[in-house]
Amino acid sequence: MAVQNSLVKQNQKQTFSAFLATDAMKKKINEMVGGEKGQQFVTSIISAVSTNPQLAECENSSIVSAALLGQALNLSPSPQLRTILYGSVQ
């Protein structure tokens, strides 16, 4: 039974928040964004993922890569800002 339980745990996807909380991701985000903006960045992408079920299905690393690209272009991943700028997209 222990083997079966360990296999189930391996197949479960790590939550996005847990992925961002890893030391490697904290270090990478701090290098790329840094300081107070780093925490705002993390909060924004967690909010975007938690409010968009389709985004939550994506690979965690892909979400972060896209968000870092947006950050480099001074674009916010905030779902609230997206709605203000473009209206509700269905």
Jmol script that loads the backbone (N, CA, C; Angstrom):
load data "model"
ATOM      1  N   MET A   1       0.823  -1.193   0.000  1.00  0.00           N
ATOM      2  CA  MET A   1       0.000   0.000   0.000  1.00  0.00           C
ATOM      3  C   MET A   1       0.867   1.258   0.000  1.00  0.00           C
ATOM      4  N   ALA A   2       2.016   1.211   0.620  1.00  0.00           N
ATOM      5  CA  ALA A   2       2.901   2.375   0.659  1.00  0.00           C
ATOM      6  C   ALA A   2       3.384   2.745  -0.737  1.00  0.00           C
ATOM      7  N   VAL A   3       3.646   1.750  -1.551  1.00  0.00           N
ATOM      8  CA  VAL A   3       4.085   2.001  -2.923  1.00  0.00           C
ATOM      9  C   VAL A   3       2.978   2.696  -3.697  1.00  0.00           C
ATOM     10  N   GLN A   4       1.761   2.220  -3.540  1.00  0.00           N
ATOM     11  CA  GLN A   4       0.629   2.806  -4.235  1.00  0.00           C
ATOM     12  C   GLN A   4       0.438   4.270  -3.828  1.00  0.00           C
ATOM     13  N   ASN A   5       0.552   4.577  -2.546  1.00  0.00           N
ATOM     14  CA  ASN A   5       0.408   5.949  -2.072  1.00  0.00           C
ATOM     15  C   ASN A   5       1.498   6.847  -2.620  1.00  0.00           C
ATOM     16  N   SER A   6       2.737   6.361  -2.701  1.00  0.00           N
ATOM     17  CA  SER A   6       3.816   7.188  -3.219  1.00  0.00           C
ATOM     18  C   SER A   6       3.632   7.467  -4.703  1.00  0.00           C
ATOM     19  N   LEU A   7       3.062   6.520  -5.449  1.00  0.00           N
ATOM     20  CA  LEU A   7       2.805   6.747  -6.869  1.00  0.00           C
ATOM     21  C   LEU A   7       1.724   7.805  -7.068  1.00  0.00           C
ATOM     22  N   VAL A   8       0.722   7.787  -6.237  1.00  0.00           N
ATOM     23  CA  VAL A   8      -0.339   8.788  -6.327  1.00  0.00           C
ATOM     24  C   VAL A   8       0.239  10.168  -6.057  1.00  0.00           C
ATOM     25  N   LYS A   9       1.089  10.295  -5.071  1.00  0.00           N
ATOM     26  CA  LYS A   9       1.682  11.588  -4.737  1.00  0.00           C
ATOM     27  C   LYS A   9       2.569  12.099  -5.863  1.00  0.00           C
ATOM     28  N   GLN A  10       3.270  11.223  -6.558  1.00  0.00           N
ATOM     29  CA  GLN A  10       4.140  11.637  -7.647  1.00  0.00           C
ATOM     30  C   GLN A  10       3.347  12.171  -8.824  1.00  0.00           C
ATOM     31  N   ASN A  11       2.158  11.655  -9.052  1.00  0.00           N
ATOM     32  CA  ASN A  11       1.350  12.071 -10.186  1.00  0.00           C
ATOM     33  C   ASN A  11       0.586  13.368  -9.936  1.00  0.00           C
ATOM     34  N   GLN A  12       0.512  13.823  -8.699  1.00  0.00           N
ATOM     35  CA  GLN A  12      -0.195  15.057  -8.394  1.00  0.00           C
ATOM     36  C   GLN A  12       0.689  16.249  -8.743  1.00  0.00           C
ATOM     37  N   LYS A  13       0.098  17.215  -9.417  1.00  0.00           N
ATOM     38  CA  LYS A  13       0.834  18.414  -9.805  1.00  0.00           C
ATOM     39  C   LYS A  13       1.031  19.313  -8.583  1.00  0.00           C
ATOM     40  N   GLN A  14       2.232  19.841  -8.463  1.00  0.00           N
ATOM     41  CA  GLN A  14       2.541  20.771  -7.384  1.00  0.00           C
ATOM     42  C   GLN A  14       1.729  22.044  -7.597  1.00  0.00           C
ATOM     43  N   THR A  15       1.171  22.589  -6.525  1.00  0.00           N
ATOM     44  CA  THR A  15       0.403  23.821  -6.680  1.00  0.00           C
ATOM     45  C   THR A  15       1.318  24.940  -7.142  1.00  0.00           C
ATOM     46  N   PHE A  16       0.730  25.919  -7.804  1.00  0.00           N
ATOM     47  CA  PHE A  16       1.518  27.031  -8.321  1.00  0.00           C
ATOM     48  C   PHE A  16       2.164  27.818  -7.178  1.00  0.00           C
ATOM     49  N   SER A  17       1.428  28.035  -6.107  1.00  0.00           N
ATOM     50  CA  SER A  17       1.976  28.751  -4.950  1.00  0.00           C
ATOM     51  C   SER A  17       3.164  28.000  -4.357  1.00  0.00           C
ATOM     52  N   ALA A  18       3.053  26.682  -4.251  1.00  0.00           N
ATOM     53  CA  ALA A  18       4.152  25.873  -3.720  1.00  0.00           C
ATOM     54  C   ALA A  18       5.354  25.924  -4.652  1.00  0.00           C
ATOM     55  N   PHE A  19       5.106  25.914  -5.954  1.00  0.00           N
ATOM     56  CA  PHE A  19       6.178  26.021  -6.942  1.00  0.00           C
ATOM     57  C   PHE A  19       6.942  27.331  -6.774  1.00  0.00           C
ATOM     58  N   LEU A  20       6.215  28.426  -6.584  1.00  0.00           N
ATOM     59  CA  LEU A  20       6.862  29.727  -6.409  1.00  0.00           C
ATOM     60  C   LEU A  20       7.591  29.836  -5.074  1.00  0.00           C
ATOM     61  N   ALA A  21       7.187  29.037  -4.104  1.00  0.00           N
ATOM     62  CA  ALA A  21       7.795  29.098  -2.774  1.00  0.00           C
ATOM     63  C   ALA A  21       9.112  28.323  -2.682  1.00  0.00           C
ATOM     64  N   THR A  22       9.460  27.590  -3.729  1.00  0.00           N
ATOM     65  CA  THR A  22      10.721  26.849  -3.688  1.00  0.00           C
ATOM     66  C   THR A  22      11.892  27.829  -3.705  1.00  0.00           C
ATOM     67  N   ASP A  23      12.997  27.419  -3.107  1.00  0.00           N
ATOM     68  CA  ASP A  23      14.177  28.282  -3.041  1.00  0.00           C
ATOM     69  C   ASP A  23      14.679  28.671  -4.432  1.00  0.00           C
ATOM     70  N   ALA A  24      14.640  27.727  -5.359  1.00  0.00           N
ATOM     71  CA  ALA A  24      15.121  28.003  -6.714  1.00  0.00           C
ATOM     72  C   ALA A  24      14.285  29.093  -7.383  1.00  0.00           C
ATOM     73  N   MET A  25      12.954  29.027  -7.233  1.00  0.00           N
ATOM     74  CA  MET A  25      12.098  30.039  -7.855  1.00  0.00           C
ATOM     75  C   MET A  25      12.236  31.386  -7.161  1.00  0.00           C
ATOM     76  N   LYS A  26      12.343  31.372  -5.840  1.00  0.00           N
ATOM     77  CA  LYS A  26      12.539  32.628  -5.114  1.00  0.00           C
ATOM     78  C   LYS A  26      13.815  33.317  -5.590  1.00  0.00           C
ATOM     79  N   LYS A  27      14.878  32.530  -5.745  1.00  0.00           N
ATOM     80  CA  LYS A  27      16.157  33.079  -6.192  1.00  0.00           C
ATOM     81  C   LYS A  27      16.043  33.637  -7.608  1.00  0.00           C
ATOM     82  N   LYS A  28      15.411  32.872  -8.508  1.00  0.00           N
ATOM     83  CA  LYS A  28      15.278  33.300  -9.907  1.00  0.00           C
ATOM     84  C   LYS A  28      14.446  34.580 -10.012  1.00  0.00           C
ATOM     85  N   ILE A  29      13.335  34.634  -9.304  1.00  0.00           N
ATOM     86  CA  ILE A  29      12.481  35.827  -9.348  1.00  0.00           C
ATOM     87  C   ILE A  29      13.204  37.021  -8.749  1.00  0.00           C
ATOM     88  N   ASN A  30      13.940  36.799  -7.672  1.00  0.00           N
ATOM     89  CA  ASN A  30      14.696  37.889  -7.064  1.00  0.00           C
ATOM     90  C   ASN A  30      15.763  38.410  -8.024  1.00  0.00           C
ATOM     91  N   GLU A  31      16.416  37.512  -8.759  1.00  0.00           N
ATOM     92  CA  GLU A  31      17.430  37.925  -9.742  1.00  0.00           C
ATOM     93  C   GLU A  31      16.805  38.714 -10.891  1.00  0.00           C
ATOM     94  N   MET A  32      15.640  38.261 -11.340  1.00  0.00           N
ATOM     95  CA  MET A  32      15.019  38.869 -12.521  1.00  0.00           C
ATOM     96  C   MET A  32      14.209  40.128 -12.191  1.00  0.00           C
ATOM     97  N   VAL A  33      13.510  40.108 -11.067  1.00  0.00           N
ATOM     98  CA  VAL A  33      12.615  41.215 -10.729  1.00  0.00           C
ATOM     99  C   VAL A  33      13.146  41.991  -9.533  1.00  0.00           C
ATOM    100  N   GLY A  34      13.468  41.263  -8.464  1.00  0.00           N
ATOM    101  CA  GLY A  34      14.096  41.834  -7.287  1.00  0.00           C
ATOM    102  C   GLY A  34      13.193  42.605  -6.337  1.00  0.00           C
ATOM    103  N   GLY A  35      13.652  42.651  -5.094  1.00  0.00           N
ATOM    104  CA  GLY A  35      13.083  43.478  -4.038  1.00  0.00           C
ATOM    105  C   GLY A  35      11.581  43.453  -3.900  1.00  0.00           C
ATOM    106  N   GLU A  36      11.024  44.628  -3.627  1.00  0.00           N
ATOM    107  CA  GLU A  36       9.587  44.777  -3.416  1.00  0.00           C
ATOM    108  C   GLU A  36       8.806  44.432  -4.678  1.00  0.00           C
ATOM    109  N   LYS A  37       9.358  44.754  -5.824  1.00  0.00           N
ATOM    110  CA  LYS A  37       8.687  44.414  -7.082  1.00  0.00           C
ATOM    111  C   LYS A  37       8.569  42.906  -7.251  1.00  0.00           C
ATOM    112  N   GLY A  38       9.511  42.163  -6.697  1.00  0.00           N
ATOM    113  CA  GLY A  38       9.458  40.709  -6.762  1.00  0.00           C
ATOM    114  C   GLY A  38       8.238  40.160  -6.057  1.00  0.00           C
ATOM    115  N   GLN A  39       7.928  40.695  -4.889  1.00  0.00           N
ATOM    116  CA  GLN A  39       6.756  40.229  -4.144  1.00  0.00           C
ATOM    117  C   GLN A  39       5.475  40.631  -4.864  1.00  0.00           C
ATOM    118  N   GLN A  40       5.437  41.826  -5.432  1.00  0.00           N
ATOM    119  CA  GLN A  40       4.272  42.253  -6.207  1.00  0.00           C
ATOM    120  C   GLN A  40       4.086  41.352  -7.428  1.00  0.00           C
ATOM    121  N   PHE A  41       5.190  40.989  -8.055  1.00  0.00           N
ATOM    122  CA  PHE A  41       5.167  40.101  -9.213  1.00  0.00           C
ATOM    123  C   PHE A  41       4.565  38.750  -8.831  1.00  0.00           C
ATOM    124  N   VAL A  42       5.051  38.174  -7.744  1.00  0.00           N
ATOM    125  CA  VAL A  42       4.558  36.877  -7.275  1.00  0.00           C
ATOM    126  C   VAL A  42       3.069  36.958  -6.955  1.00  0.00           C
ATOM    127  N   THR A  43       2.665  37.995  -6.246  1.00  0.00           N
ATOM    128  CA  THR A  43       1.259  38.165  -5.886  1.00  0.00           C
ATOM    129  C   THR A  43       0.384  38.277  -7.133  1.00  0.00           C
ATOM    130  N   SER A  44       0.855  39.018  -8.122  1.00  0.00           N
ATOM    131  CA  SER A  44       0.082  39.201  -9.354  1.00  0.00           C
ATOM    132  C   SER A  44      -0.091  37.901 -10.131  1.00  0.00           C
ATOM    133  N   ILE A  45       0.990  37.127 -10.244  1.00  0.00           N
ATOM    134  CA  ILE A  45       0.836  35.903 -11.035  1.00  0.00           C
ATOM    135  C   ILE A  45       0.050  34.829 -10.282  1.00  0.00           C
ATOM    136  N   ILE A  46       0.163  34.807  -8.965  1.00  0.00           N
ATOM    137  CA  ILE A  46      -0.672  33.874  -8.188  1.00  0.00           C
ATOM    138  C   ILE A  46      -2.143  34.244  -8.371  1.00  0.00           C
ATOM    139  N   SER A  47      -2.445  35.532  -8.346  1.00  0.00           N
ATOM    140  CA  SER A  47      -3.816  35.995  -8.550  1.00  0.00           C
ATOM    141  C   SER A  47      -4.313  35.619  -9.934  1.00  0.00           C
ATOM    142  N   ALA A  48      -3.470  35.812 -10.944  1.00  0.00           N
ATOM    143  CA  ALA A  48      -3.861  35.479 -12.319  1.00  0.00           C
ATOM    144  C   ALA A  48      -4.155  33.989 -12.467  1.00  0.00           C
ATOM    145  N   VAL A  49      -3.323  33.159 -11.883  1.00  0.00           N
ATOM    146  CA  VAL A  49      -3.505  31.704 -11.985  1.00  0.00           C
ATOM    147  C   VAL A  49      -4.734  31.253 -11.198  1.00  0.00           C
ATOM    148  N   SER A  50      -4.932  31.828 -10.021  1.00  0.00           N
ATOM    149  CA  SER A  50      -6.051  31.386  -9.188  1.00  0.00           C
ATOM    150  C   SER A  50      -7.405  31.803  -9.750  1.00  0.00           C
ATOM    151  N   THR A  51      -7.439  32.844 -10.573  1.00  0.00           N
ATOM    152  CA  THR A  51      -8.713  33.293 -11.141  1.00  0.00           C
ATOM    153  C   THR A  51      -8.969  32.766 -12.545  1.00  0.00           C
ATOM    154  N   ASN A  52      -8.006  32.018 -13.105  1.00  0.00           N
ATOM    155  CA  ASN A  52      -8.154  31.513 -14.459  1.00  0.00           C
ATOM    156  C   ASN A  52      -7.899  30.009 -14.480  1.00  0.00           C
ATOM    157  N   PRO A  53      -8.958  29.203 -14.489  1.00  0.00           N
ATOM    158  CA  PRO A  53      -8.794  27.744 -14.455  1.00  0.00           C
ATOM    159  C   PRO A  53      -7.957  27.185 -15.615  1.00  0.00           C
ATOM    160  N   GLN A  54      -8.077  27.774 -16.798  1.00  0.00           N
ATOM    161  CA  GLN A  54      -7.285  27.287 -17.928  1.00  0.00           C
ATOM    162  C   GLN A  54      -5.799  27.561 -17.718  1.00  0.00           C
ATOM    163  N   LEU A  55      -5.476  28.697 -17.147  1.00  0.00           N
ATOM    164  CA  LEU A  55      -4.079  29.020 -16.864  1.00  0.00           C
ATOM    165  C   LEU A  55      -3.520  28.067 -15.818  1.00  0.00           C
ATOM    166  N   ALA A  56      -4.334  27.693 -14.857  1.00  0.00           N
ATOM    167  CA  ALA A  56      -3.905  26.776 -13.806  1.00  0.00           C
ATOM    168  C   ALA A  56      -3.547  25.391 -14.358  1.00  0.00           C
ATOM    169  N   GLU A  57      -4.041  25.041 -15.538  1.00  0.00           N
ATOM    170  CA  GLU A  57      -3.726  23.747 -16.155  1.00  0.00           C
ATOM    171  C   GLU A  57      -2.353  23.743 -16.831  1.00  0.00           C
ATOM    172  N   CYS A  58      -1.773  24.918 -17.048  1.00  0.00           N
ATOM    173  CA  CYS A  58      -0.474  25.020 -17.722  1.00  0.00           C
ATOM    174  C   CYS A  58       0.656  24.582 -16.800  1.00  0.00           C
ATOM    175  N   GLU A  59       1.791  24.271 -17.394  1.00  0.00           N
ATOM    176  CA  GLU A  59       2.975  23.938 -16.606  1.00  0.00           C
ATOM    177  C   GLU A  59       3.399  25.172 -15.804  1.00  0.00           C
ATOM    178  N   ASN A  60       3.748  24.951 -14.556  1.00  0.00           N
ATOM    179  CA  ASN A  60       4.139  26.058 -13.686  1.00  0.00           C
ATOM    180  C   ASN A  60       5.304  26.861 -14.256  1.00  0.00           C
ATOM    181  N   SER A  61       6.289  26.175 -14.800  1.00  0.00           N
ATOM    182  CA  SER A  61       7.454  26.870 -15.342  1.00  0.00           C
ATOM    183  C   SER A  61       7.085  27.721 -16.559  1.00  0.00           C
ATOM    184  N   SER A  62       6.117  27.277 -17.353  1.00  0.00           N
ATOM    185  CA  SER A  62       5.663  28.055 -18.509  1.00  0.00           C
ATOM    186  C   SER A  62       4.964  29.335 -18.068  1.00  0.00           C
ATOM    187  N   ILE A  63       4.189  29.237 -17.011  1.00  0.00           N
ATOM    188  CA  ILE A  63       3.491  30.417 -16.480  1.00  0.00           C
ATOM    189  C   ILE A  63       4.508  31.453 -16.018  1.00  0.00           C
ATOM    190  N   VAL A  64       5.502  31.005 -15.275  1.00  0.00           N
ATOM    191  CA  VAL A  64       6.522  31.928 -14.771  1.00  0.00           C
ATOM    192  C   VAL A  64       7.314  32.528 -15.921  1.00  0.00           C
ATOM    193  N   SER A  65       7.679  31.727 -16.909  1.00  0.00           N
ATOM    194  CA  SER A  65       8.420  32.241 -18.070  1.00  0.00           C
ATOM    195  C   SER A  65       7.638  33.332 -18.788  1.00  0.00           C
ATOM    196  N   ALA A  66       6.360  33.088 -19.017  1.00  0.00           N
ATOM    197  CA  ALA A  66       5.521  34.074 -19.690  1.00  0.00           C
ATOM    198  C   ALA A  66       5.363  35.331 -18.844  1.00  0.00           C
ATOM    199  N   ALA A  67       5.211  35.147 -17.543  1.00  0.00           N
ATOM    200  CA  ALA A  67       5.064  36.301 -16.653  1.00  0.00           C
ATOM    201  C   ALA A  67       6.355  37.118 -16.604  1.00  0.00           C
ATOM    202  N   LEU A  68       7.505  36.455 -16.629  1.00  0.00           N
ATOM    203  CA  LEU A  68       8.779  37.181 -16.648  1.00  0.00           C
ATOM    204  C   LEU A  68       8.953  37.944 -17.954  1.00  0.00           C
ATOM    205  N   LEU A  69       8.507  37.370 -19.055  1.00  0.00           N
ATOM    206  CA  LEU A  69       8.547  38.081 -20.328  1.00  0.00           C
ATOM    207  C   LEU A  69       7.666  39.324 -20.251  1.00  0.00           C
ATOM    208  N   GLY A  70       6.473  39.169 -19.726  1.00  0.00           N
ATOM    209  CA  GLY A  70       5.581  40.317 -19.545  1.00  0.00           C
ATOM    210  C   GLY A  70       6.191  41.370 -18.639  1.00  0.00           C
ATOM    211  N   GLN A  71       6.847  40.942 -17.587  1.00  0.00           N
ATOM    212  CA  GLN A  71       7.514  41.870 -16.659  1.00  0.00           C
ATOM    213  C   GLN A  71       8.596  42.659 -17.388  1.00  0.00           C
ATOM    214  N   ALA A  72       9.355  41.993 -18.236  1.00  0.00           N
ATOM    215  CA  ALA A  72      10.402  42.665 -18.997  1.00  0.00           C
ATOM    216  C   ALA A  72       9.817  43.717 -19.948  1.00  0.00           C
ATOM    217  N   LEU A  73       8.575  43.492 -20.378  1.00  0.00           N
ATOM    218  CA  LEU A  73       7.895  44.427 -21.278  1.00  0.00           C
ATOM    219  C   LEU A  73       7.016  45.424 -20.507  1.00  0.00           C
ATOM    220  N   ASN A  74       7.149  45.410 -19.179  1.00  0.00           N
ATOM    221  CA  ASN A  74       6.353  46.281 -18.288  1.00  0.00           C
ATOM    222  C   ASN A  74       4.852  46.026 -18.413  1.00  0.00           C
ATOM    223  N   LEU A  75       4.485  44.755 -18.577  1.00  0.00           N
ATOM    224  CA  LEU A  75       3.086  44.352 -18.629  1.00  0.00           C
ATOM    225  C   LEU A  75       2.735  43.628 -17.340  1.00  0.00           C
ATOM    226  N   SER A  76       1.606  43.948 -16.776  1.00  0.00           N
ATOM    227  CA  SER A  76       1.179  43.318 -15.531  1.00  0.00           C
ATOM    228  C   SER A  76       0.394  42.046 -15.813  1.00  0.00           C
ATOM    229  N   PRO A  77       0.667  40.967 -15.058  1.00  0.00           N
ATOM    230  CA  PRO A  77      -0.132  39.749 -15.215  1.00  0.00           C
ATOM    231  C   PRO A  77      -1.438  39.807 -14.438  1.00  0.00           C
ATOM    232  N   SER A  78      -1.719  40.933 -13.823  1.00  0.00           N
ATOM    233  CA  SER A  78      -2.908  41.060 -12.994  1.00  0.00           C
ATOM    234  C   SER A  78      -4.185  40.869 -13.799  1.00  0.00           C
ATOM    235  N   PRO A  79      -5.060  39.949 -13.384  1.00  0.00           N
ATOM    236  CA  PRO A  79      -6.310  39.744 -14.120  1.00  0.00           C
ATOM    237  C   PRO A  79      -7.221  40.963 -14.036  1.00  0.00           C
ATOM    238  N   GLN A  80      -7.125  41.737 -12.962  1.00  0.00           N
ATOM    239  CA  GLN A  80      -7.941  42.933 -12.819  1.00  0.00           C
ATOM    240  C   GLN A  80      -7.546  43.966 -13.869  1.00  0.00           C
ATOM    241  N   LEU A  81      -6.256  44.139 -14.095  1.00  0.00           N
ATOM    242  CA  LEU A  81      -5.780  45.092 -15.085  1.00  0.00           C
ATOM    243  C   LEU A  81      -6.186  44.646 -16.486  1.00  0.00           C
ATOM    244  N   ARG A  82      -6.111  43.347 -16.754  1.00  0.00           N
ATOM    245  CA  ARG A  82      -6.501  42.825 -18.063  1.00  0.00           C
ATOM    246  C   ARG A  82      -7.971  43.132 -18.327  1.00  0.00           C
ATOM    247  N   THR A  83      -8.815  42.972 -17.318  1.00  0.00           N
ATOM    248  CA  THR A  83     -10.242  43.238 -17.476  1.00  0.00           C
ATOM    249  C   THR A  83     -10.501  44.724 -17.703  1.00  0.00           C
ATOM    250  N   ILE A  84      -9.770  45.572 -16.993  1.00  0.00           N
ATOM    251  CA  ILE A  84      -9.928  47.019 -17.157  1.00  0.00           C
ATOM    252  C   ILE A  84      -9.523  47.435 -18.575  1.00  0.00           C
ATOM    253  N   LEU A  85      -8.419  46.912 -19.065  1.00  0.00           N
ATOM    254  CA  LEU A  85      -7.909  47.309 -20.372  1.00  0.00           C
ATOM    255  C   LEU A  85      -8.710  46.727 -21.530  1.00  0.00           C
ATOM    256  N   TYR A  86      -9.088  45.456 -21.431  1.00  0.00           N
ATOM    257  CA  TYR A  86      -9.662  44.768 -22.582  1.00  0.00           C
ATOM    258  C   TYR A  86     -11.115  44.330 -22.397  1.00  0.00           C
ATOM    259  N   GLY A  87     -11.650  44.516 -21.225  1.00  0.00           N
ATOM    260  CA  GLY A  87     -13.002  44.024 -20.963  1.00  0.00           C
ATOM    261  C   GLY A  87     -12.974  42.528 -20.724  1.00  0.00           C
ATOM    262  N   SER A  88     -14.089  41.958 -20.461  1.00  0.00           N
ATOM    263  CA  SER A  88     -14.169  40.529 -20.202  1.00  0.00           C
ATOM    264  C   SER A  88     -14.009  39.770 -21.511  1.00  0.00           C
ATOM    265  N   VAL A  89     -13.038  38.871 -21.545  1.00  0.00           N
ATOM    266  CA  VAL A  89     -12.779  38.073 -22.732  1.00  0.00           C
ATOM    267  C   VAL A  89     -13.292  36.668 -22.474  1.00  0.00           C
ATOM    268  N   GLN A  90     -14.167  36.205 -23.313  1.00  0.00           N
ATOM    269  CA  GLN A  90     -14.759  34.877 -23.147  1.00  0.00           C
ATOM    270  C   GLN A  90     -14.243  33.945 -24.195  1.00  0.00           C
TER     271      GLN A  90
END
end "model"
wireframe off; spacefill off
backbone 0.3
color backbone group
